[in-house]
Amino acid sequence: AGHEPLVLCVRRGKDALDTTEEHEGVTVRRVEYKQPFHGHAPHLREVKELWRVLPSVLGTFQPNVIWSCWIKYSIALSRRESGVPFIHIPASAYKISYDGYLQGAQLTLRQLPNIVKWRYLRHISYKLEREVMDKCARIVVFSDNVKRQYAMLYPEWIEKVSIIPPGIQTDTFPLIDRHEAHEWLCRTWHISISRRIILCVGRLEADKHVHHLLEMMSVLQSDAPELYNTTHLILVGDGLYRAYLEQRAENLNIADHVTFAGFQREELAQYYSGAWVHVLPTFIESFGLVLVEAALCNTPSVAFKPNNTFVFTAADTIIRDGETGLLAEDPSPQGLADTVSECLAWDEDTRDKIGAAARTWVEQTFRRDKFVESVLDLMK
C-alpha cells in the first residue's frame, strides 16, 4: 500500500521486449536482457553471467520483490545476497523435468551427446535447486502436480510452496464453428473429410513423448482397423525430433494417417476447433496449457492420469474425467489407444456437450481475476 505496484520481467533472447504496460492497475515493465548467450554454453556459465549483471538490473529498478520463473535466474539470485526477497516460479521440479527428457530419449548415436548432457544436468539439478529452495522467500507452482514433486524431493521446505492456478485470457481463442474448421483442415492438408482428427500441439522434442501417439495409431491400426481408417493424426509443432518421428511413422506404416503441420501460430484456433479430440501424450508436464487452449475452443482432451511415480502431469486438475475429457489410467500406447477410442465412439451431440463443458470449466477455474487476487494475497 502507498505506492504503485510494479512487476519487473527480465527476459533474454531475440524475442525479449523492452516495454512498459498497464494491466488492471499494475505496471508491468519488461526489460530486454542483451547479454551474449550461446545455446551450447556450459550450464553454470550462464548462471555466473547472470550473477555478474544482477546488481545493475536491481540497482536500476529497485524492486521490492522479485518473481523469477527462470531457474538460472533463481540460482543466480540465490548466490547474490541482494537483500531483495525473491519468489521462485518453476515449471516443474528441476530434477523431474530432466526425467522427462530421459524418458523420451531415443538410444541412438546421434542422441548420445544429449543423453549424456541430460544425465549430467539431472545429477547437478538436485544440489542447485536446494540452493534455490533455501534462499527464496516463496515458491509458486501452478498445480497440485508440481507441489507433489517438491513434497517428494524437498519435504523440509514444502511450507514455502503455494499453489496459484494461472489466469487465462479467454478471448485469445475465438469460437469457430467445428464443422467449418474441420472442413478447412481436411482441405488444407488433403485429408478425407470422413476422417475424425486427433490433434496434438507441442514441441517435437524428447520430453514431449510424441512417439506415444504414433504407437497409439499403430495399436488402432492392428486392433481396430475400422476405427483407424476413419481417423487422422495431426501434429502441430516442430523440433529436433521431427525427422525421427517422421521416420517412425514410416516404419510403423501409418504415415498416410499422420500429418506433420509444423508451427501454426495464426491458425491455431482453427486446428483446435476442427479436431474431434486433442491429446497430450507426455508423462511429465508442469501444467499443460494446451489442454486449456483446446478447451477454450470447445475441444475435449485426453491425457495420462498422474500416478506420482513416473507420470507427473496436471491433467487431473484441468480435465474432469468423463465430463470435460478423459484421463488414460494405463500409461502406455495401448492405454492411450483405449481412451482415445472411447472418444472416437462418441456421437456428435456427446462430443459437443463435453467440449462445451470443457470450455465452461476452464473459464471458471482459471479466471485472471482469481489469479491476480491470489498473487496480491501472497505478497501482503
Buried (B, 14 or more C-beta within 10 A) or exposed (E): EEEEBBBBBBBBEEEBEEEEEEEEEBEBBBBBBEEEBEEEEEBEEBBEBBBEEBEEBBEEEEBEBBBBBBBBBBBBBBBBEBEBBBBBBBBBBBBBBBBBBBBBBBEEEEBEEBBEBBEEBBEBBEEBBBBBBEBBBBBBBBBBBBBBBBBBBBEEBBEBBBBBBEBBEBEEBEEBEBEEBBEBBBEBEEBEEEBBBBBBBBBBBBBBBBBBBBBBBBBBBEEBEEBBBEBBBBBBBBBEBBEBBBEBBEEBEBBEBBBBBEEBEEBBBBBBBBBBBBBBBBBBBBBBBBBBBBBBBBBBBBBBBBEEEEBBBBBBBBBBBEEBBBBBEEBBBBBBBBBBBBBBEBEEEEBBBBBBBBBEBBBEBBBBEBBBEBBEEBBE
